[in-house]
Amino acid sequence: MLELEEILGSGASATVRAAKDKKSGQYAVKIYDKYKLIEPKRMKRVMQEISILSKLDHPNIIKLIHCFQDKRQIHLIFEYVEGAQTLHEHIRNKGYAVEAEEQHNIAVGIADAIAYLH
């Protein structure tokens, strides 16, 4: 049983929260409120997201572990990456001065993930 914890982020359609399972560890849970998905195009996008993410297995892409829904919400359960931050946050935290080697490693990681997706 997952115990929802703090909010990690939120957007127009969903909120991402940390979650803990006493037996299997820490996860990130993306929660869509169905009332925000009444427009058929929005629900279709969520279903496409689930379909695509469920097929991916790459070290530079967060892994979708499981998904389920109830009457009010759709839950996507992802692996949790400790200390994860967006690329923008990472660069900002470095004072916008990222070493050339790190820039290279970031670019290679992104390119590798994009190549995998295509």
N, C-alpha and C positions, 0 to 999 in steps of 0.2 A: 504494500500500500504506500503510495507516494504522499509525502507530506509537503505541501507547497510552502515555500519560504519567500524571500525578498524578490521584488521585481527587478529584473535585469535590464529590461528595456520595453518600450511599447511603441506602437505605430497606430495607423488609422484603423486597422482591422484586427490586430492581435496584440497580446501582451506576452512577454517571455518572463517566466519566473524560475528561480532556482527551486529544486525539489530534492528531497532526500528519501531514500528507501532504506530502512534499517538493515536489510539483508544485502542489497546489491549496490548501495552507494548513492552518489550524487548525479543529478540529471538537470537538464534545462527543459522546461515545458513551455511550448508555444501554445497559447490558448486563444482560439477564435470564438467570439460570441456570435452565435448563429443569427441573432437579430441584425447584426451588421452585414450579414451575407444574404439578405433577402433578394437583392438583385442577382439574377441568374449568372451573370458574368463573373461576379465576385465568388460565388460558390464554385463555379467551374474552375477558376484560378486556384482556389485552395485544393480542389481535387487533383488538378494537374501538379501542383506543388508536391502533394503527397505521393502521387504516382512516380514522379521523377526522383524525388529524394529517396524513396524506398529502394531504388535500383542502384544508387551510388555507393561506391566503396573506394574512397581515396583518402590518403593521409592528410591532405590539405583541405578537405571538405568535411564539415561537421556531420556525423552519422546520425540518421534518423533511426531510432531503436524500435519505436512502436507508435501507433496512433489509435485513438478510439474517440467515440463521441457519445454524448448523452443528449437529452432533450434540448439543452441550452447551449452546449459548447462542443467544439472540436479540439482535441488535445493532441499535439505532436510532441513526442518525447525524444529528446536528443541527448547524445553524450554531452557531458559537462566538461568544459575545458577550463581548468583553474587559471584565473588571471587573464582570461581572454578579453581582448579589446578590439575595437575596430582599427583599421589601418590608420585612419585619421587620428584617433586617440593616441595610438602608438607614436606617431610622428610628432603630434603636439606635445606629448609627455617627454619627448627627446629634445624639446625646444626647437623643433623644426630643423635640427642638425643631425641627420642620420648619416653615419659613416658609409663610404662607398661600398664596402664589402657587404654591409647589412642591406643597403639598397639593392645590390645584386641578388642577395639571397631571397629577399622579399619578391623581387621581380621574377626570379626563377620559380619560386613556389606558386605564384599566381599563374604564370604561364603554364606550368605543369598541370595545375588544376583545370585551366581552360582547355588545354589540349585533351585532357581526359574526358571532358564534357562533350567534345566534338568528335 
